[in-house]
Amino acid sequence: MNSQFLAWLSGLIGVVIFSGSLPATRIAVMDFNPWFLTGIRAVIAGIVAMVLLKILKAKRPSKRDCGNLVYVAVGVVVGFPLFTALALQHISAAFSIVFIGLLPLSTAIFAVLRSNERPQLTFWLFSLFGSGLVVLYILLDISLNTQSFFGILYMLCAIILCGFGYAEGANLAKKIGGWQVICWALVISLPVMLIVTIYNYSSEILDKLTLSGLVAVLYISIFSMLIGFFFWYYGLSKGGIASVGQLQLLQPFMGLALAAVILHEPISANMLIITAGVICCVASAKKFA
């Protein structure tokens, strides 16, 4: 089977898994405060990662790689989970999902800065056009009150940090393997995230815990923070960070469907039109990546 096809298929599976992240996080923040949620999801994923590394006898990363793994952890273990959890206290999951359309551009920029990738000019035009549609939606579809302003600010921080973590992790995956990258990043951050979890724990958390909240936490811990990265980093490292990263433009469409079905959140016509336009940019950007 063609290696490029495998890279894109692997990346697509990762995107499908990630598409449930924001709806699940929206459910979870109803039961947990954002800091505790960020900590506990990293702790659960970190423990599973530590077991996997032990069972599979993975080679320890070098000191230099450990430094890069810290960057990965800052982006995808701490940054994106924390800022999305903060954002989802102010905005709906459906609205936050539209911001994911900015992730390919963020990832591509960091791919150039950190991995020396050089996509064609046409690639940038389609990528910027897709991202521009997202910005247009934000400007047209909301009233900028204080609540939505902070939600937007948090989501933009999440997108920047996530793009950085994706590019850094994919670059490192070429050397030590995709699944090892996220596992070691989780293990390295485990002591700090354990402290964060304990510090933000209160007895009220167990009193407020619901079955849906528990399932949501398990999903974002095991799937969004661990298994999804196995596929995603493999796809990025084998197919090109900027190129395969464009698959993230499909994530809003999948996420909106989940938000409508699971959370019963309204999906506006503008959301669908913008998402359809963004999806059209995927094939075009892929051709010139």
C-alpha positions in Angstrom: 0.0 0.0 0.0 1.3 3.5 -0.9 3.1 5.1 2.0 1.6 8.5 1.3 -1.9 7.0 1.3 -1.1 5.3 4.7 0.1 8.6 6.1 -3.1 10.4 5.0 -5.3 7.5 6.2 -3.6 7.6 9.6 -4.0 11.3 9.8 -7.7 11.0 9.0 -8.2 8.5 11.7 -6.5 10.9 14.1 -8.8 13.7 13.0 -11.9 11.5 13.5 -10.8 10.8 17.0 -10.0 14.4 17.8 -13.4 15.6 16.4 -15.0 14.4 19.6 -12.6 16.4 21.9 -14.5 19.7 22.1 -18.0 18.2 22.5 -16.6 15.9 25.2 -14.8 18.8 26.9 -18.0 20.8 26.9 -19.7 18.0 28.8 -16.8 17.6 31.2 -16.6 21.3 32.2 -20.2 21.0 33.4 -18.8 18.8 36.2 -15.2 19.9 36.6 -13.4 23.2 36.7 -10.9 23.7 33.8 -7.7 23.4 35.9 -8.8 20.1 37.5 -10.0 18.8 34.2 -6.7 19.6 32.4 -4.8 17.9 35.2 -6.9 14.7 35.6 -7.1 14.0 31.9 -3.3 14.3 31.6 -2.8 12.1 34.7 -5.1 9.3 33.4 -3.4 9.4 30.0 0.0 9.6 31.6 -0.5 6.5 33.7 -1.7 4.6 30.6 1.3 5.9 28.6 3.7 4.8 31.3 2.3 1.3 31.3 2.6 1.1 27.5 6.2 2.3 27.5 7.0 -0.3 30.2 5.3 -3.2 28.4 6.7 -2.4 25.0 10.1 -1.6 26.5 10.5 1.7 24.7 13.9 3.2 24.5 14.4 6.3 26.8 14.7 9.5 24.8 18.0 11.5 24.8 18.4 14.6 26.8 18.0 16.7 23.7 14.8 14.9 22.8 13.5 15.4 26.3 13.8 19.1 25.8 11.7 18.8 22.6 9.2 16.6 24.4 8.7 19.4 27.0 7.6 21.6 24.0 5.2 18.9 22.9 3.7 18.7 26.4 3.3 22.5 26.6 1.4 22.5 23.4 -0.9 19.4 23.5 -0.8 18.1 27.1 -1.3 21.5 28.9 -1.9 24.3 26.5 -4.7 23.1 24.2 -6.7 21.2 26.9 -6.5 24.0 29.4 -7.4 26.9 27.0 -10.3 24.9 25.4 -11.7 24.0 28.8 -11.5 27.7 29.8 -13.1 28.7 26.4 -16.0 26.3 26.8 -17.1 28.0 29.9 -18.0 31.0 27.8 -18.9 29.7 24.3 -20.7 26.6 22.9 -19.0 23.6 21.6 -20.4 24.2 18.1 -18.9 27.7 18.1 -15.5 26.6 19.5 -15.3 23.8 16.8 -15.2 26.4 14.0 -11.9 27.6 15.4 -10.4 24.3 14.5 -10.4 25.5 11.0 -7.4 27.7 12.0 -5.3 24.8 13.2 -3.9 23.8 9.8 -2.5 27.3 9.3 -1.1 27.3 12.8 0.5 23.9 12.2 1.9 24.8 8.8 3.5 28.0 10.2 5.2 26.1 12.9 6.2 23.4 10.4 8.1 26.0 8.5 9.6 27.5 11.6 10.6 24.3 13.3 10.9 21.7 10.6 12.1 23.7 7.6 9.2 22.6 5.4 8.6 24.7 2.3 5.1 24.4 0.9 4.3 26.0 -2.4 2.8 29.5 -2.6 -0.5 28.1 -3.8 -0.7 26.0 -0.7 -0.5 29.1 1.5 -3.2 30.8 -0.6 -5.7 27.9 -0.1 -4.7 27.6 3.6 -5.1 31.3 4.2 -8.4 31.2 2.3 -9.8 28.4 4.5 -8.6 30.2 7.7 -10.1 33.4 6.4 -13.5 31.8 6.1 -13.3 30.9 9.8 -12.4 34.5 10.7 -15.3 35.7 8.5 -17.7 33.4 10.4 -16.5 34.7 13.8 -17.0 38.3 12.7 -20.4 37.7 11.1 -22.0 35.2 13.5 -21.5 36.6 17.0 -22.1 39.6 19.1 -18.9 40.5 20.9 -20.0 40.5 24.6 -17.5 40.0 27.4 -18.3 36.2 27.7 -17.7 35.5 24.0 -14.6 37.7 23.9 -12.9 35.7 26.5 -14.0 32.5 24.8 -12.5 33.6 21.5 -9.3 34.7 23.2 -8.9 31.4 24.9 -9.6 29.4 21.7 -7.0 31.5 19.8 -4.4 30.7 22.5 -5.4 27.0 22.3 -5.0 27.0 18.5 -1.5 28.6 18.6 -0.2 26.2 21.2 -1.8 23.2 19.6 -0.2 24.0 16.2 3.1 24.3 17.9 2.7 21.0 19.7 1.6 19.2 16.5 4.6 20.5 14.5 7.1 19.8 17.3 5.7 16.3 18.0 5.6 15.4 14.3 9.2 16.5 13.8 10.3 14.4 16.8 8.2 11.4 15.6 10.4 11.1 12.6 13.2 10.2 15.0 11.6 8.2 17.9 8.2 7.2 16.5 4.7 8.8 16.8 3.3 6.8 19.7 6.5 7.2 21.7 6.3 11.0 21.3 3.0 11.4 23.0 3.7 8.7 25.6 6.9 10.3 26.7 5.4 13.8 26.6 2.7 12.6 29.0 5.1 10.8 31.3 7.4 13.9 31.5 4.5 16.1 32.4 2.9 13.6 34.8 4.5 14.9 38.1 3.4 18.5 37.3 -0.1 17.5 36.2 -0.5 15.4 39.3 0.2 18.4 41.5 -2.2 20.5 39.4 -4.9 17.8 39.9 -4.4 17.5 43.6 -4.3 21.2 44.2 -7.6 21.8 42.3 -9.4 18.8 43.8 -12.3 19.4 46.1 -15.0 17.1 47.6 -17.6 19.0 45.5 -16.2 17.4 42.4 -17.4 13.9 43.4 -20.7 15.3 44.5 -21.3 16.9 41.1 -19.9 14.0 39.0 -22.4 12.6 36.5 -22.1 9.5 34.3 -21.9 11.7 31.2 -19.1 13.7 32.8 -17.1 10.6 33.7 -17.5 9.2 30.2 -16.4 12.5 28.7 -13.3 12.6 30.9 -12.3 9.1 29.9 -12.8 9.9 26.2 -10.6 13.0 26.2 -8.0 11.2 28.4 -7.7 7.9 26.5 -8.7 8.8 23.0 -8.1 12.6 22.5 -4.9 12.8 24.5 -3.3 9.4 23.7 -4.7 7.1 21.0 -5.6 9.9 18.6 -1.9 11.0 18.6 -0.7 7.6 17.7 -2.4 8.0 14.3 -1.9 11.8 14.0 1.8 11.9 14.6 2.4 9.0 12.3 0.5 10.7 9.5 2.3 14.0 10.0 5.7 12.5 10.2 5.3 10.3 7.1 3.1 12.5 4.9 4.5 16.0 5.7 3.4 18.2 8.6 1.9 21.1 6.5 0.3 18.7 4.0 -1.4 16.2 6.3 -2.1 19.0 8.7 -4.7 20.2 6.2 -6.9 17.3 7.2 -7.7 19.3 10.4 -10.0 21.4 8.1 -12.3 18.4 8.1 -12.6 18.3 11.9 -15.1 21.2 12.3 -17.6 19.3 10.1 -17.3 16.2 12.2 -17.3 18.1 15.4 -20.4 20.1 14.5 -22.3 16.9 13.8 -21.3 15.5 17.2 -22.3 18.8 18.9 -25.7 18.7 17.3 -26.3 15.0 18.1 -24.8 14.7 21.5 -25.3 18.3 23.0 -28.3 19.3 20.9 -26.6 22.6 20.1 -28.0 24.5 17.2 -26.1 24.5 13.9 -26.6 27.7 12.0 -26.6 27.9 8.2 -23.5 30.1 8.4 -21.7 27.3 10.2 -22.5 24.8 7.5 -21.6 27.1 4.6 -18.3 28.1 6.2 -17.5 24.5 7.0 -18.3 23.4 3.5 -16.0 26.1 2.1 -13.2 25.1 4.5 -13.5 21.5 3.4 -13.1 22.5 -0.2 -9.7 24.0 0.7 -8.4 20.7 2.0 -8.2 19.0 -1.4 -6.8 22.1 -3.0 -4.2 22.7 -0.3 -3.2 19.0 -0.4 -2.4 19.2 -4.1 0.1 22.0 -3.6 1.6 21.0 -0.2 
